[in-house]
């Protein structure tokens, strides 16, 4: 029959539990960092679809939005950290905010600028979240 647990045994049990929790949190942080890295790489390498396909997608999306009484369509969201300035120019509505775009956002803006702006569409960018008081997510919306 085993004896009663000693205080030293309890300290070891607590230490083992703390170590396990620390290792679990560390592994979770590493996994999240890897996922964030993969998402960023995908965003940076992604391109707007072939022009004809992109036009079909845009037409379908804005048609549905208009049928639902909308006058704008959120077309892309991404972390403000993907902007070269962390989203600061978007946050202050600086007219030069498009120069801070990178990756897919830059490609999408160029598609807007060459294909949609001449038709009278406008593109609005805004910070839609402020975790810890800092710019978080950026949303770009097409308006008509």
C-alpha positions as CSV (number, residue, x, y, z in Angstrom):
1,X,0.0,0.0,0.0
2,X,1.5,3.3,-1.0
3,X,2.1,6.0,1.6
4,X,0.7,9.5,1.7
5,X,2.1,12.0,-0.7
6,X,4.8,14.1,0.7
7,X,5.1,17.9,0.2
8,X,8.1,17.3,-2.0
9,X,6.0,15.0,-4.2
10,X,3.3,17.6,-4.5
11,X,6.0,20.2,-5.5
12,X,7.2,17.8,-8.3
13,X,3.6,17.2,-9.4
14,X,3.0,21.0,-9.6
15,X,6.3,21.6,-11.4
16,X,5.5,18.8,-14.0
17,X,2.1,20.3,-14.6
18,X,3.5,23.8,-15.0
19,X,6.2,22.5,-17.4
20,X,3.6,20.6,-19.4
21,X,1.4,23.8,-19.7
22,X,4.5,25.9,-20.7
23,X,5.4,23.4,-23.4
24,X,1.8,23.3,-24.7
25,X,1.7,27.2,-24.8
26,X,5.1,27.3,-26.5
27,X,4.1,24.7,-29.1
28,X,0.8,26.6,-29.7
29,X,2.8,29.9,-30.3
30,X,5.2,28.2,-32.7
31,X,2.3,26.7,-34.6
32,X,0.5,30.1,-34.8
33,X,3.7,31.8,-35.9
34,X,4.1,29.2,-38.7
35,X,0.5,29.6,-39.8
36,X,0.9,33.4,-39.8
37,X,4.1,33.1,-41.8
38,X,2.3,30.8,-44.4
39,X,-0.7,33.2,-44.6
40,X,1.6,36.1,-45.2
41,X,3.6,34.3,-47.9
42,X,0.3,33.3,-49.6
43,X,-1.0,36.8,-49.4
44,X,2.3,38.3,-50.8
45,X,2.4,35.8,-53.7
46,X,-1.3,35.8,-54.6
47,X,-2.4,37.6,-57.7
48,X,-5.7,38.8,-59.1
49,X,-7.2,36.1,-61.3
50,X,-7.0,36.4,-65.1
51,X,-8.6,39.6,-66.2
52,X,-11.7,38.0,-67.8
53,X,-12.3,35.8,-64.7
54,X,-11.7,38.7,-62.3
55,X,-14.2,40.8,-64.2
56,X,-16.8,38.0,-64.1
57,X,-16.2,37.6,-60.3
58,X,-16.5,41.3,-59.7
59,X,-19.6,41.6,-61.9
60,X,-21.3,38.8,-60.0
61,X,-20.4,40.1,-56.6
62,X,-21.5,43.7,-57.2
63,X,-24.7,42.6,-59.0
64,X,-25.7,40.5,-55.9
65,X,-24.8,43.4,-53.6
66,X,-26.8,45.9,-55.7
67,X,-29.8,43.5,-55.7
68,X,-29.6,43.5,-51.9
69,X,-29.7,47.3,-51.8
70,X,-26.0,47.7,-51.1
71,X,-23.9,50.6,-52.5
72,X,-20.6,49.1,-51.5
73,X,-18.9,45.7,-51.3
74,X,-16.0,44.7,-49.0
75,X,-13.6,43.1,-51.4
76,X,-10.6,42.3,-49.3
77,X,-9.4,42.3,-45.6
78,X,-5.9,41.7,-44.4
79,X,-3.7,42.6,-41.4
80,X,-2.4,46.2,-41.4
81,X,1.1,44.8,-40.7
82,X,1.1,43.8,-44.4
83,X,1.2,47.5,-45.3
84,X,4.7,49.0,-45.5
85,X,3.7,51.5,-42.8
86,X,1.6,49.2,-40.6
87,X,-1.6,50.8,-41.8
88,X,-0.8,54.3,-40.5
89,X,-1.6,56.1,-43.8
90,X,-4.9,54.2,-44.1
91,X,-5.7,55.1,-40.5
92,X,-5.3,58.8,-41.1
93,X,-6.9,58.7,-44.6
94,X,-3.7,59.9,-46.3
95,X,-4.4,60.2,-50.0
96,X,-1.1,58.4,-50.6
97,X,-2.3,55.2,-48.7
98,X,-2.2,53.0,-51.9
99,X,1.6,53.4,-52.0
100,X,1.8,51.4,-48.7
101,X,0.1,48.3,-50.1
102,X,2.0,45.1,-50.7
103,X,1.3,41.7,-52.1
104,X,-2.3,40.8,-53.1
105,X,-3.6,44.1,-51.8
106,X,-1.3,46.0,-54.2
107,X,-2.3,43.7,-57.1
108,X,-6.0,44.2,-56.2
109,X,-5.6,48.0,-56.1
110,X,-3.9,48.0,-59.5
111,X,-6.8,46.0,-60.9
112,X,-9.2,48.6,-59.4
113,X,-7.1,51.4,-60.8
114,X,-6.9,50.2,-64.3
115,X,-10.3,48.4,-64.7
116,X,-12.8,49.8,-62.2
117,X,-11.8,53.4,-61.5
118,X,-12.3,54.5,-65.1
119,X,-15.9,53.2,-64.9
120,X,-16.7,55.4,-61.9
121,X,-16.1,53.0,-59.0
122,X,-14.4,54.2,-55.8
123,X,-12.2,52.2,-53.4
124,X,-12.2,52.9,-49.7
125,X,-9.7,51.5,-47.3
126,X,-10.1,51.6,-43.5
127,X,-8.8,50.1,-40.4
128,X,-11.6,47.9,-39.0
129,X,-10.1,46.7,-35.8
130,X,-7.7,48.1,-33.2
131,X,-6.3,45.3,-30.9
132,X,-4.4,46.9,-28.1
133,X,-5.1,50.3,-29.6
134,X,-3.0,49.6,-32.6
135,X,-4.3,49.2,-36.2
136,X,-5.4,45.6,-36.8
137,X,-7.3,44.5,-39.9
138,X,-7.7,46.6,-43.0
139,X,-10.8,46.4,-45.1
140,X,-10.9,47.6,-48.7
141,X,-14.4,48.3,-50.1
142,X,-15.6,49.0,-53.6
143,X,-18.3,51.7,-53.7
144,X,-20.6,52.8,-56.5
